[in-house]
Amino acid sequence: MVNEAKIKIEIDSPEKLLKSIEIENRGYVKSNIFKNGIEFEMESNDLKSLWRTVDDLLMALEISFMIIYGDVFHEQ
């Protein structure tokens, strides 16, 4: 059974964000840039493996967001 996950992010300058995480996720995550963001697609036969891939992507995105756009996760 193939498990799938999709994450869609709407953001300005999606090319810059994608470039910053591209090496980390090469071969594990498919990405598509659309007008105002990026869509990430992942799949695996093993649910734990998919979970780890999603977790790795989210961690890479958090770090890249903080570097490129500032600490948008912790603004008061």
KEFI-723981 format. One record per residue: chain; x, y, z of N, C-alpha, C in turn. Coordinates in Angstrom, 1 decimal, always signed. Layout:
REM KEFI-723981
<node><chain>A</chain><n_px>X</n_px><n_py>Y</n_py><n_pz>Z</n_pz><ca_px>X</ca_px><ca_py>Y</ca_py><ca_pz>Z</ca_pz><c_px>X</c_px><c_py>Y</c_py><c_pz>Z</c_pz></node>
...
REM end
This chain:
REM KEFI-723981
<node><chain>A</chain><n_px>+0.8</n_px><n_py>-1.2</n_py><n_pz>+0.0</n_pz><ca_px>+0.0</ca_px><ca_py>+0.0</ca_py><ca_pz>+0.0</ca_pz><c_px>+0.9</c_px><c_py>+1.2</c_py><c_pz>+0.0</c_pz></node>
<node><chain>A</chain><n_px>+0.6</n_px><n_py>+2.1</n_py><n_pz>-0.9</n_pz><ca_px>+1.4</ca_px><ca_py>+3.4</ca_py><ca_pz>-1.0</ca_pz><c_px>+0.7</c_px><c_py>+4.5</c_py><c_pz>-0.2</c_pz></node>
<node><chain>A</chain><n_px>+1.5</n_px><n_py>+5.1</n_py><n_pz>+0.7</n_pz><ca_px>+1.0</ca_px><ca_py>+6.2</ca_py><ca_pz>+1.6</ca_pz><c_px>+1.5</c_px><c_py>+7.5</c_py><c_pz>+0.9</c_pz></node>
<node><chain>A</chain><n_px>+0.6</n_px><n_py>+8.5</n_py><n_pz>+0.9</n_pz><ca_px>+1.0</ca_px><ca_py>+9.7</ca_py><ca_pz>+0.3</ca_pz><c_px>+0.7</c_px><c_py>+10.9</c_py><c_pz>+1.2</c_pz></node>
<node><chain>A</chain><n_px>+1.5</n_px><n_py>+12.0</n_py><n_pz>+1.0</n_pz><ca_px>+1.3</ca_px><ca_py>+13.2</ca_py><ca_pz>+1.8</ca_pz><c_px>+1.5</c_px><c_py>+14.4</c_py><c_pz>+0.8</c_pz></node>
<node><chain>A</chain><n_px>+0.7</n_px><n_py>+15.4</n_py><n_pz>+1.0</n_pz><ca_px>+0.9</ca_px><ca_py>+16.7</ca_py><ca_pz>+0.2</ca_pz><c_px>+0.9</c_px><c_py>+17.8</c_py><c_pz>+1.2</c_pz></node>
<node><chain>A</chain><n_px>+1.8</n_px><n_py>+18.8</n_py><n_pz>+1.0</n_pz><ca_px>+1.8</ca_px><ca_py>+20.0</ca_py><ca_pz>+1.8</ca_pz><c_px>+1.8</c_px><c_py>+21.2</c_py><c_pz>+0.8</c_pz></node>
<node><chain>A</chain><n_px>+0.9</n_px><n_py>+22.1</n_py><n_pz>+1.0</n_pz><ca_px>+0.8</ca_px><ca_py>+23.3</ca_py><ca_pz>+0.1</ca_pz><c_px>+1.1</c_px><c_py>+24.5</c_py><c_pz>+0.9</c_pz></node>
<node><chain>A</chain><n_px>+2.0</n_px><n_py>+25.3</n_py><n_pz>+0.4</n_pz><ca_px>+2.4</ca_px><ca_py>+26.6</ca_py><ca_pz>+1.1</ca_pz><c_px>+2.2</c_px><c_py>+27.7</c_py><c_pz>+0.2</c_pz></node>
<node><chain>A</chain><n_px>+1.4</n_px><n_py>+28.7</n_py><n_pz>+0.6</n_pz><ca_px>+1.3</ca_px><ca_py>+30.0</ca_py><ca_pz>-0.2</ca_pz><c_px>+2.2</c_px><c_py>+31.0</c_py><c_pz>+0.4</c_pz></node>
<node><chain>A</chain><n_px>+3.1</n_px><n_py>+31.5</n_py><n_pz>-0.4</n_pz><ca_px>+4.1</ca_px><ca_py>+32.4</ca_py><ca_pz>+0.1</ca_pz><c_px>+4.7</c_px><c_py>+33.2</c_py><c_pz>-1.1</c_pz></node>
<node><chain>A</chain><n_px>+5.2</n_px><n_py>+34.4</n_py><n_pz>-0.8</n_pz><ca_px>+5.9</ca_px><ca_py>+35.2</ca_py><ca_pz>-1.8</ca_pz><c_px>+7.3</c_px><c_py>+34.6</c_py><c_pz>-2.0</c_pz></node>
<node><chain>A</chain><n_px>+7.8</n_px><n_py>+34.8</n_py><n_pz>-3.2</n_pz><ca_px>+9.1</ca_px><ca_py>+34.3</ca_py><ca_pz>-3.6</ca_pz><c_px>+9.3</c_px><c_py>+32.8</c_py><c_pz>-3.4</c_pz></node>
<node><chain>A</chain><n_px>+8.4</n_px><n_py>+31.9</n_py><n_pz>-3.9</n_pz><ca_px>+8.5</ca_px><ca_py>+30.5</ca_py><ca_pz>-3.6</ca_pz><c_px>+9.8</c_px><c_py>+29.9</c_py><c_pz>-4.2</c_pz></node>
<node><chain>A</chain><n_px>+10.3</n_px><n_py>+30.5</n_py><n_pz>-5.2</n_pz><ca_px>+11.6</ca_px><ca_py>+30.0</ca_py><ca_pz>-5.8</ca_pz><c_px>+12.7</c_px><c_py>+30.0</c_py><c_pz>-4.8</c_pz></node>
<node><chain>A</chain><n_px>+12.8</n_px><n_py>+31.1</n_py><n_pz>-4.1</n_pz><ca_px>+13.9</ca_px><ca_py>+31.3</ca_py><ca_pz>-3.1</ca_pz><c_px>+13.7</c_px><c_py>+30.2</c_py><c_pz>-2.0</c_pz></node>
<node><chain>A</chain><n_px>+12.5</n_px><n_py>+30.0</n_py><n_pz>-1.5</n_pz><ca_px>+12.3</ca_px><ca_py>+29.0</ca_py><ca_pz>-0.5</ca_pz><c_px>+12.7</c_px><c_py>+27.6</c_py><c_pz>-1.0</c_pz></node>
<node><chain>A</chain><n_px>+12.2</n_px><n_py>+27.3</n_py><n_pz>-2.2</n_pz><ca_px>+12.5</ca_px><ca_py>+25.9</ca_py><ca_pz>-2.8</ca_pz><c_px>+14.0</c_px><c_py>+25.7</c_py><c_pz>-3.0</c_pz></node>
<node><chain>A</chain><n_px>+14.7</n_px><n_py>+26.7</n_py><n_pz>-3.4</n_pz><ca_px>+16.1</ca_px><ca_py>+26.6</ca_py><ca_pz>-3.7</ca_pz><c_px>+16.8</c_px><c_py>+26.3</c_py><c_pz>-2.3</c_pz></node>
<node><chain>A</chain><n_px>+16.4</n_px><n_py>+26.9</n_py><n_pz>-1.3</n_pz><ca_px>+17.1</ca_px><ca_py>+26.8</ca_py><ca_pz>+0.0</ca_pz><c_px>+16.9</c_px><c_py>+25.4</c_py><c_pz>+0.6</c_pz></node>
<node><chain>A</chain><n_px>+15.9</n_px><n_py>+24.6</n_py><n_pz>+0.2</n_pz><ca_px>+15.7</ca_px><ca_py>+23.2</ca_py><ca_pz>+0.8</ca_pz><c_px>+15.9</c_px><c_py>+22.1</c_py><c_pz>-0.2</c_pz></node>
<node><chain>A</chain><n_px>+16.2</n_px><n_py>+22.5</n_py><n_pz>-1.4</n_pz><ca_px>+16.2</ca_px><ca_py>+21.6</ca_py><ca_pz>-2.6</ca_pz><c_px>+17.2</c_px><c_py>+20.4</c_py><c_pz>-2.3</c_pz></node>
<node><chain>A</chain><n_px>+18.4</n_px><n_py>+20.7</n_py><n_pz>-1.9</n_pz><ca_px>+19.4</ca_px><ca_py>+19.6</ca_py><ca_pz>-1.7</ca_pz><c_px>+19.0</c_px><c_py>+18.7</c_py><c_pz>-0.6</c_pz></node>
<node><chain>A</chain><n_px>+18.4</n_px><n_py>+19.2</n_py><n_pz>+0.5</n_pz><ca_px>+17.9</ca_px><ca_py>+18.4</ca_py><ca_pz>+1.6</ca_pz><c_px>+16.9</c_px><c_py>+17.3</c_py><c_pz>+1.2</c_pz></node>
<node><chain>A</chain><n_px>+16.1</n_px><n_py>+17.7</n_py><n_pz>+0.3</n_pz><ca_px>+14.9</ca_px><ca_py>+16.8</ca_py><ca_pz>-0.1</ca_pz><c_px>+15.0</c_px><c_py>+16.1</c_py><c_pz>-1.4</c_pz></node>
<node><chain>A</chain><n_px>+16.1</n_px><n_py>+16.3</n_py><n_pz>-2.1</n_pz><ca_px>+16.3</ca_px><ca_py>+15.7</ca_py><ca_pz>-3.5</ca_pz><c_px>+16.1</c_px><c_py>+14.2</c_py><c_pz>-3.4</c_pz></node>
<node><chain>A</chain><n_px>+15.2</n_px><n_py>+13.7</n_py><n_pz>-4.3</n_pz><ca_px>+14.9</ca_px><ca_py>+12.3</ca_py><ca_pz>-4.3</ca_pz><c_px>+13.9</c_px><c_py>+11.8</c_py><c_pz>-3.4</c_pz></node>
<node><chain>A</chain><n_px>+13.5</n_px><n_py>+12.6</n_py><n_pz>-2.4</n_pz><ca_px>+12.5</ca_px><ca_py>+12.2</ca_py><ca_pz>-1.4</ca_pz><c_px>+11.1</c_px><c_py>+12.9</c_py><c_pz>-1.6</c_pz></node>
<node><chain>A</chain><n_px>+11.2</n_px><n_py>+14.2</n_py><n_pz>-2.1</n_pz><ca_px>+10.1</ca_px><ca_py>+15.0</ca_py><ca_pz>-2.1</ca_pz><c_px>+10.0</c_px><c_py>+15.6</c_py><c_pz>-3.5</c_pz></node>
<node><chain>A</chain><n_px>+8.8</n_px><n_py>+15.5</n_py><n_pz>-4.1</n_pz><ca_px>+8.5</ca_px><ca_py>+16.2</ca_py><ca_pz>-5.4</ca_pz><c_px>+8.0</c_px><c_py>+17.6</c_py><c_pz>-5.1</c_pz></node>
<node><chain>A</chain><n_px>+8.4</n_px><n_py>+18.6</n_py><n_pz>-5.8</n_pz><ca_px>+7.9</ca_px><ca_py>+19.9</ca_py><ca_pz>-5.6</ca_pz><c_px>+7.5</c_px><c_py>+20.6</c_py><c_pz>-6.8</c_pz></node>
<node><chain>A</chain><n_px>+6.4</n_px><n_py>+21.4</n_py><n_pz>-6.7</n_pz><ca_px>+5.9</ca_px><ca_py>+22.1</ca_py><ca_pz>-7.9</ca_pz><c_px>+5.6</c_px><c_py>+23.6</c_py><c_pz>-7.4</c_pz></node>
<node><chain>A</chain><n_px>+6.2</n_px><n_py>+24.5</n_py><n_pz>-8.2</n_pz><ca_px>+5.9</ca_px><ca_py>+25.9</ca_py><ca_pz>-7.9</ca_pz><c_px>+4.6</c_px><c_py>+26.3</c_py><c_pz>-8.6</c_pz></node>
<node><chain>A</chain><n_px>+3.7</n_px><n_py>+27.0</n_py><n_pz>-7.9</n_pz><ca_px>+2.6</ca_px><ca_py>+27.5</ca_py><ca_pz>-8.5</ca_pz><c_px>+2.6</c_px><c_py>+29.0</c_py><c_pz>-8.3</c_pz></node>
<node><chain>A</chain><n_px>+1.6</n_px><n_py>+29.8</n_py><n_pz>-8.8</n_pz><ca_px>+1.6</ca_px><ca_py>+31.2</ca_py><ca_pz>-8.8</ca_pz><c_px>+2.1</c_px><c_py>+31.8</c_py><c_pz>-7.5</c_pz></node>
<node><chain>A</chain><n_px>+1.5</n_px><n_py>+31.4</n_py><n_pz>-6.3</n_pz><ca_px>+1.8</ca_px><ca_py>+32.1</ca_py><ca_pz>-5.1</ca_pz><c_px>+2.4</c_px><c_py>+31.1</c_py><c_pz>-4.0</c_pz></node>
<node><chain>A</chain><n_px>+3.1</n_px><n_py>+30.0</n_py><n_pz>-4.5</n_pz><ca_px>+3.6</ca_px><ca_py>+29.1</ca_py><ca_pz>-3.5</ca_pz><c_px>+4.2</c_px><c_py>+27.9</c_py><c_pz>-4.1</c_pz></node>
<node><chain>A</chain><n_px>+4.3</n_px><n_py>+26.9</n_py><n_pz>-3.2</n_pz><ca_px>+4.9</ca_px><ca_py>+25.6</ca_py><ca_pz>-3.5</ca_pz><c_px>+4.0</c_px><c_py>+24.5</c_py><c_pz>-3.0</c_pz></node>
<node><chain>A</chain><n_px>+3.9</n_px><n_py>+23.4</n_py><n_pz>-3.8</n_pz><ca_px>+3.2</ca_px><ca_py>+22.2</ca_py><ca_pz>-3.3</ca_pz><c_px>+4.3</c_px><c_py>+21.1</c_py><c_pz>-3.3</c_pz></node>
<node><chain>A</chain><n_px>+4.3</n_px><n_py>+20.4</n_py><n_pz>-2.2</n_pz><ca_px>+5.2</ca_px><ca_py>+19.3</ca_py><ca_pz>-2.0</ca_pz><c_px>+4.5</c_px><c_py>+18.0</c_py><c_pz>-1.9</c_pz></node>
<node><chain>A</chain><n_px>+5.0</n_px><n_py>+16.9</n_py><n_pz>-2.6</n_pz><ca_px>+4.3</ca_px><ca_py>+15.6</ca_py><ca_pz>-2.6</ca_pz><c_px>+5.3</c_px><c_py>+14.6</c_py><c_pz>-2.2</c_pz></node>
<node><chain>A</chain><n_px>+4.9</n_px><n_py>+13.7</n_py><n_pz>-1.3</n_pz><ca_px>+5.8</ca_px><ca_py>+12.6</ca_py><ca_pz>-0.9</ca_pz><c_px>+5.0</c_px><c_py>+11.3</c_py><c_pz>-0.9</c_pz></node>
<node><chain>A</chain><n_px>+5.7</n_px><n_py>+10.2</n_py><n_pz>-1.1</n_pz><ca_px>+5.0</ca_px><ca_py>+8.9</ca_py><ca_pz>-1.0</ca_pz><c_px>+6.0</c_px><c_py>+7.8</c_py><c_pz>-0.5</c_pz></node>
<node><chain>A</chain><n_px>+5.4</n_px><n_py>+6.8</n_py><n_pz>+0.1</n_pz><ca_px>+6.3</ca_px><ca_py>+5.7</ca_py><ca_pz>+0.6</ca_pz><c_px>+5.4</c_px><c_py>+4.5</c_py><c_pz>+0.9</c_pz></node>
<node><chain>A</chain><n_px>+5.9</n_px><n_py>+3.3</n_py><n_pz>+0.8</n_pz><ca_px>+5.2</ca_px><ca_py>+2.1</ca_py><ca_pz>+1.1</ca_pz><c_px>+5.2</c_px><c_py>+1.9</c_py><c_pz>+2.6</c_pz></node>
<node><chain>A</chain><n_px>+6.1</n_px><n_py>+2.6</n_py><n_pz>+3.3</n_pz><ca_px>+6.2</ca_px><ca_py>+2.5</ca_py><ca_pz>+4.8</ca_pz><c_px>+5.8</c_px><c_py>+3.8</c_py><c_pz>+5.4</c_pz></node>
<node><chain>A</chain><n_px>+4.7</n_px><n_py>+3.7</n_py><n_pz>+6.3</n_pz><ca_px>+4.2</ca_px><ca_py>+4.9</ca_py><ca_pz>+6.9</ca_pz><c_px>+5.2</c_px><c_py>+5.6</c_py><c_pz>+7.8</c_pz></node>
<node><chain>A</chain><n_px>+6.0</n_px><n_py>+4.9</n_py><n_pz>+8.5</n_pz><ca_px>+7.1</ca_px><ca_py>+5.5</ca_py><ca_pz>+9.3</ca_pz><c_px>+8.0</c_px><c_py>+6.3</c_py><c_pz>+8.5</c_pz></node>
<node><chain>A</chain><n_px>+8.4</n_px><n_py>+5.7</n_py><n_pz>+7.3</n_pz><ca_px>+9.3</ca_px><ca_py>+6.4</ca_py><ca_pz>+6.4</ca_pz><c_px>+8.7</c_px><c_py>+7.7</c_py><c_pz>+5.9</c_pz></node>
<node><chain>A</chain><n_px>+7.4</n_px><n_py>+7.6</n_py><n_pz>+5.5</n_pz><ca_px>+6.7</ca_px><ca_py>+8.8</ca_py><ca_pz>+5.1</ca_pz><c_px>+6.7</c_px><c_py>+9.9</c_py><c_pz>+6.2</c_pz></node>
<node><chain>A</chain><n_px>+6.4</n_px><n_py>+9.5</n_py><n_pz>+7.4</n_pz><ca_px>+6.3</ca_px><ca_py>+10.4</ca_py><ca_pz>+8.5</ca_pz><c_px>+7.6</c_px><c_py>+11.1</c_py><c_pz>+8.7</c_pz></node>
<node><chain>A</chain><n_px>+8.7</n_px><n_py>+10.3</n_py><n_pz>+8.6</n_pz><ca_px>+10.1</ca_px><ca_py>+10.9</ca_py><ca_pz>+8.8</ca_pz><c_px>+10.4</c_px><c_py>+11.9</c_py><c_pz>+7.7</c_pz></node>
<node><chain>A</chain><n_px>+10.0</n_px><n_py>+11.6</n_py><n_pz>+6.5</n_pz><ca_px>+10.2</ca_px><ca_py>+12.5</ca_py><ca_pz>+5.3</ca_pz><c_px>+9.4</c_px><c_py>+13.8</c_py><c_pz>+5.5</c_pz></node>
<node><chain>A</chain><n_px>+8.1</n_px><n_py>+13.7</n_py><n_pz>+6.0</n_pz><ca_px>+7.3</ca_px><ca_py>+14.9</ca_py><ca_pz>+6.2</ca_pz><c_px>+8.0</c_px><c_py>+15.7</c_py><c_pz>+7.4</c_pz></node>
<node><chain>A</chain><n_px>+8.4</n_px><n_py>+15.1</n_py><n_pz>+8.4</n_pz><ca_px>+9.1</ca_px><ca_py>+15.7</ca_py><ca_pz>+9.5</ca_pz><c_px>+10.3</c_px><c_py>+16.5</c_py><c_pz>+9.1</c_pz></node>
<node><chain>A</chain><n_px>+11.2</n_px><n_py>+15.8</n_py><n_pz>+8.3</n_pz><ca_px>+12.4</ca_px><ca_py>+16.4</ca_py><ca_pz>+7.8</ca_pz><c_px>+12.1</c_px><c_py>+17.6</c_py><c_pz>+6.9</c_pz></node>
<node><chain>A</chain><n_px>+11.1</n_px><n_py>+17.5</n_py><n_pz>+6.1</n_pz><ca_px>+10.7</ca_px><ca_py>+18.7</ca_py><ca_pz>+5.2</ca_pz><c_px>+10.2</c_px><c_py>+19.8</c_py><c_pz>+6.1</c_pz></node>
<node><chain>A</chain><n_px>+9.4</n_px><n_py>+19.6</n_py><n_pz>+7.1</n_pz><ca_px>+8.9</ca_px><ca_py>+20.6</ca_py><ca_pz>+7.9</ca_pz><c_px>+10.0</c_px><c_py>+21.3</c_py><c_pz>+8.7</c_pz></node>
<node><chain>A</chain><n_px>+11.0</n_px><n_py>+20.6</n_py><n_pz>+9.2</n_pz><ca_px>+12.1</ca_px><ca_py>+21.1</ca_py><ca_pz>+9.9</ca_pz><c_px>+13.0</c_px><c_py>+22.0</c_py><c_pz>+8.9</c_pz></node>
<node><chain>A</chain><n_px>+13.2</n_px><n_py>+21.5</n_py><n_pz>+7.7</n_pz><ca_px>+14.0</ca_px><ca_py>+22.3</ca_py><ca_pz>+6.7</ca_pz><c_px>+13.2</c_px><c_py>+23.6</c_py><c_pz>+6.4</c_pz></node>
<node><chain>A</chain><n_px>+11.9</n_px><n_py>+23.5</n_py><n_pz>+6.2</n_pz><ca_px>+11.1</ca_px><ca_py>+24.7</ca_py><ca_pz>+5.9</ca_pz><c_px>+11.1</c_px><c_py>+25.7</c_py><c_pz>+7.0</c_pz></node>
<node><chain>A</chain><n_px>+11.1</n_px><n_py>+25.2</n_py><n_pz>+8.3</n_pz><ca_px>+11.1</ca_px><ca_py>+26.1</ca_py><ca_pz>+9.4</ca_pz><c_px>+12.4</c_px><c_py>+26.9</c_py><c_pz>+9.4</c_pz></node>
<node><chain>A</chain><n_px>+13.5</n_px><n_py>+26.2</n_py><n_pz>+9.2</n_pz><ca_px>+14.8</ca_px><ca_py>+26.9</ca_py><ca_pz>+9.3</ca_pz><c_px>+14.9</c_px><c_py>+27.9</c_py><c_pz>+8.1</c_pz></node>
<node><chain>A</chain><n_px>+14.5</n_px><n_py>+27.5</n_py><n_pz>+6.9</n_pz><ca_px>+14.6</ca_px><ca_py>+28.3</ca_py><ca_pz>+5.7</ca_pz><c_px>+13.7</c_px><c_py>+29.5</c_py><c_pz>+5.9</c_pz></node>
<node><chain>A</chain><n_px>+12.5</n_px><n_py>+29.4</n_py><n_pz>+6.4</n_pz><ca_px>+11.6</ca_px><ca_py>+30.5</ca_py><ca_pz>+6.7</ca_pz><c_px>+12.2</c_px><c_py>+31.5</c_py><c_pz>+7.6</c_pz></node>
<node><chain>A</chain><n_px>+12.9</n_px><n_py>+31.0</n_py><n_pz>+8.7</n_pz><ca_px>+13.5</ca_px><ca_py>+31.9</ca_py><ca_pz>+9.6</ca_pz><c_px>+14.6</c_px><c_py>+32.7</c_py><c_pz>+9.0</c_pz></node>
<node><chain>A</chain><n_px>+15.4</n_px><n_py>+32.1</n_py><n_pz>+8.1</n_pz><ca_px>+16.5</ca_px><ca_py>+32.7</ca_py><ca_pz>+7.5</ca_pz><c_px>+16.0</c_px><c_py>+33.7</c_py><c_pz>+6.4</c_pz></node>
<node><chain>A</chain><n_px>+15.1</n_px><n_py>+33.3</n_py><n_pz>+5.6</n_pz><ca_px>+14.6</ca_px><ca_py>+34.2</ca_py><ca_pz>+4.5</ca_pz><c_px>+13.6</c_px><c_py>+35.2</c_py><c_pz>+4.9</c_pz></node>
<node><chain>A</chain><n_px>+12.7</n_px><n_py>+34.9</n_py><n_pz>+5.7</n_pz><ca_px>+11.5</ca_px><ca_py>+35.8</ca_py><ca_pz>+6.0</ca_pz><c_px>+11.5</c_px><c_py>+36.3</c_py><c_pz>+7.4</c_pz></node>
<node><chain>A</chain><n_px>+12.5</n_px><n_py>+35.9</n_py><n_pz>+8.2</n_pz><ca_px>+12.5</ca_px><ca_py>+36.2</ca_py><ca_pz>+9.6</ca_pz><c_px>+11.7</c_px><c_py>+35.2</c_py><c_pz>+10.5</c_pz></node>
<node><chain>A</chain><n_px>+11.7</n_px><n_py>+35.4</n_py><n_pz>+11.7</n_pz><ca_px>+11.1</ca_px><ca_py>+34.4</ca_py><ca_pz>+12.7</ca_pz><c_px>+9.6</c_px><c_py>+34.6</c_py><c_pz>+12.7</c_pz></node>
<node><chain>A</chain><n_px>+8.9</n_px><n_py>+34.2</n_py><n_pz>+11.6</n_pz><ca_px>+7.5</ca_px><ca_py>+34.4</ca_py><ca_pz>+11.5</ca_pz><c_px>+6.7</c_px><c_py>+33.4</c_py><c_pz>+12.4</c_pz></node>
<node><chain>A</chain><n_px>+7.3</n_px><n_py>+32.4</n_py><n_pz>+12.9</n_pz><ca_px>+6.6</ca_px><ca_py>+31.4</ca_py><ca_pz>+13.7</ca_pz><c_px>+6.5</c_px><c_py>+31.8</c_py><c_pz>+15.1</c_pz></node>
<node><chain>A</chain><n_px>+7.3</n_px><n_py>+32.8</n_py><n_pz>+15.6</n_pz><ca_px>+7.3</ca_px><ca_py>+33.1</ca_py><ca_pz>+17.0</ca_pz><c_px>+6.9</c_px><c_py>+34.6</c_py><c_pz>+17.2</c_pz></node>
<node><chain>A</chain><n_px>+6.4</n_px><n_py>+35.3</n_py><n_pz>+16.2</n_pz><ca_px>+6.0</ca_px><ca_py>+36.7</ca_py><ca_pz>+16.3</ca_pz><c_px>+4.8</c_px><c_py>+36.8</c_py><c_pz>+17.3</c_pz></node>
<node><chain>A</chain><n_px>+4.9</n_px><n_py>+37.8</n_py><n_pz>+18.1</n_pz><ca_px>+3.8</ca_px><ca_py>+38.1</ca_py><ca_pz>+19.0</ca_pz><c_px>+2.8</c_px><c_py>+39.1</c_py><c_pz>+18.4</c_pz></node>
REM end
